[in-house]
Amino acid sequence: MATSARPVTLNRAAASVLRQRRFRAFWSLTWQVVRAKWRLRRATLIGNARLDGKVKLITEGDVVIGDRVRLDGTTVRLELIARRGAVLSIGTGTYINYGTNISATRGVTIGSNCAIGQYSIIMDNDYHSPLDHQVGGAAAPVVVEDDVWIGARCIVLRGSHIGRGAVIGANSLVNGFIPPYTLAAGSPLKVIRHLREAPSAPN
């Protein structure tokens, strides 16, 4: 009898542990959604996003955050900035890691299902003229298309456009157009290889 009872006891214990883990995961997820709603309440539009940790949000312009966006500000807080007249848009399902700074003075558009590594900087403005540091720098919109992966500690400069499905290696400096479905890395950035052929436009 003791031999047959033992597996039942173990199964009950395992089921109890599983229920506890599911309960903790549920409340952790719920708390991240609530935190995002509160900390990002000044955003122009926010979907069902999640925030773990801290974020600094400046909304002189418009900030649009899509559904299932995951923001990780645990180790170092995130900074999301939209200056007057600018639009900062983050698409559905995108993940942004800690220490990242995204700053828009005209427009920064990040597509859906992107992944941005820790300590990355994305900015559409030079902020200072190289000839006179008291004068504002040039600005041009930044576009990051869907399914892009930007590695840790990358810098994306004004006017840059990263095509769909591209992968940017860590510690890279992006300045200009990066073709879709390519692997690019370095400072200055160079396309290393094509990951696959970009799909042709429908007729």
C-alpha positions in Angstrom: 0.0 0.0 0.0 2.8 2.4 0.8 4.4 1.8 -2.6 1.2 2.6 -4.4 0.5 5.7 -2.3 3.9 7.4 -2.9 3.4 8.2 -6.6 0.0 9.7 -5.8 1.6 11.9 -3.1 4.4 13.0 -5.5 1.9 13.8 -8.2 -0.2 15.9 -5.9 3.0 17.8 -4.7 4.1 18.4 -8.3 0.6 19.6 -9.3 0.6 22.0 -6.3 4.0 23.4 -7.3 2.8 23.8 -10.9 -0.3 25.7 -9.7 1.9 28.0 -7.6 4.2 28.7 -10.5 1.3 29.5 -12.8 -0.3 31.7 -10.2 3.0 33.7 -9.7 3.5 33.9 -13.5 -0.1 35.2 -13.9 0.3 37.9 -11.3 3.7 38.9 -12.5 2.3 39.4 -16.0 -0.7 41.3 -14.6 1.5 43.5 -12.6 3.7 44.3 -15.6 0.6 45.3 -17.6 -0.6 47.5 -14.8 2.8 49.1 -14.3 2.9 49.9 -18.1 -0.5 51.5 -18.0 0.5 53.7 -15.0 4.1 54.6 -16.0 3.2 55.2 -19.6 -0.2 56.9 -18.9 1.0 60.1 -20.7 1.5 58.2 -23.9 -0.9 59.3 -26.7 -2.0 55.7 -27.3 -0.9 52.5 -25.5 -2.0 49.0 -26.1 -1.7 45.9 -23.9 2.0 46.5 -23.3 4.2 45.2 -20.4 6.8 47.0 -18.4 9.3 45.3 -16.1 11.4 47.9 -14.2 11.5 51.6 -14.8 11.0 54.0 -17.7 11.5 57.7 -18.3 8.8 59.0 -20.6 8.8 62.5 -22.1 5.7 63.3 -24.2 6.0 66.8 -25.6 5.0 65.1 -28.8 3.1 61.9 -29.5 4.1 58.4 -28.2 2.2 55.4 -29.6 2.9 52.0 -28.1 1.3 48.9 -29.6 -0.1 45.7 -28.2 2.2 43.1 -26.6 5.1 45.5 -26.5 7.6 44.4 -23.8 9.8 46.9 -22.1 12.6 45.8 -19.8 13.9 48.6 -17.5 15.1 46.3 -14.7 18.9 46.8 -14.6 18.9 50.4 -16.1 15.7 52.3 -16.9 14.5 52.9 -20.4 14.1 56.4 -21.9 11.4 57.2 -24.4 11.3 60.8 -25.6 9.1 62.6 -28.1 9.8 66.3 -28.4 7.3 68.9 -29.5 5.8 68.0 -32.9 7.5 64.6 -33.1 6.0 61.1 -33.2 7.6 58.0 -31.5 5.8 54.8 -32.6 6.6 51.3 -31.3 4.8 48.4 -33.1 3.0 45.3 -31.9 5.1 42.6 -30.2 8.4 44.5 -30.1 10.8 44.0 -27.2 13.1 46.7 -25.9 15.9 45.8 -23.5 17.2 47.8 -20.5 19.3 51.0 -20.8 17.9 51.8 -24.3 17.3 55.5 -25.3 14.9 56.3 -28.1 14.5 60.0 -28.9 12.4 61.6 -31.5 12.4 65.3 -32.5 10.7 64.6 -35.8 9.8 60.9 -36.0 11.1 57.5 -34.9 9.1 54.5 -36.2 9.8 51.0 -34.9 7.9 48.2 -36.5 6.3 45.1 -35.2 8.1 42.1 -33.7 11.4 43.9 -33.4 14.1 43.2 -30.7 16.3 46.0 -29.5 19.3 45.0 -27.4 20.4 46.7 -24.2 22.0 50.1 -24.1 21.1 50.9 -27.7 20.5 54.5 -28.8 18.0 55.5 -31.5 17.8 59.2 -32.3 16.6 61.3 -35.3 18.6 64.4 -34.4 22.3 65.3 -34.0 21.2 67.7 -31.2 24.2 70.0 -31.7 25.7 71.6 -34.8 29.4 70.5 -35.2 30.2 74.2 -35.9 28.4 75.7 -33.0 27.4 73.6 -30.0 24.8 76.2 -29.0 22.8 75.6 -32.2 20.5 72.6 -32.7 21.7 69.9 -35.1 20.1 68.5 -38.2 17.1 66.1 -37.9 15.6 63.4 -40.2 13.1 60.6 -39.4 14.3 57.1 -38.4 12.5 54.0 -39.6 13.0 50.5 -38.3 10.8 48.1 -40.2 9.1 44.9 -38.9 11.1 41.9 -37.6 14.4 43.7 -37.2 16.9 42.6 -34.5 19.2 45.3 -33.2 22.1 44.0 -31.1 23.3 45.4 -27.8 25.0 48.9 -27.6 24.0 49.9 -31.2 23.6 53.5 -32.3 21.1 54.4 -34.9 21.6 57.9 -36.3 19.2 60.4 -37.9 17.8 59.5 -41.3 18.6 55.8 -41.0 16.2 53.2 -42.4 16.6 49.6 -41.5 14.7 47.2 -43.8 12.4 44.4 -42.7 14.1 41.3 -41.2 17.5 42.9 -41.0 19.9 42.0 -38.2 22.3 44.6 -36.8 25.3 43.2 -34.9 26.3 44.5 -31.5 28.2 47.7 -31.1 27.3 48.9 -34.6 26.8 52.4 -35.9 23.8 52.6 -38.3 23.8 55.6 -40.6 21.8 55.3 -43.8 19.8 52.6 -45.5 20.1 48.9 -44.5 18.5 46.5 -47.0 15.9 44.0 -45.9 16.9 40.6 -44.7 20.6 41.3 -44.4 23.1 40.9 -41.6 25.1 44.1 -41.0 27.7 45.0 -38.4 30.5 47.4 -37.7 31.4 51.0 -37.2 30.9 52.2 -39.9 28.2 49.6 -40.7 28.8 47.1 -43.5 26.4 44.5 -44.9 28.0 41.2 -44.3 25.6 38.9 -46.0 22.0 38.4 -47.1 20.0 36.3 -44.8 17.4 35.4 -47.5 15.9 37.0 -50.5 13.4 39.8 -49.8 9.9 38.8 -51.0 8.9 40.4 -54.2 6.1 42.9 -54.3 2.6 41.5 -55.3 1.5 42.2 -58.8 
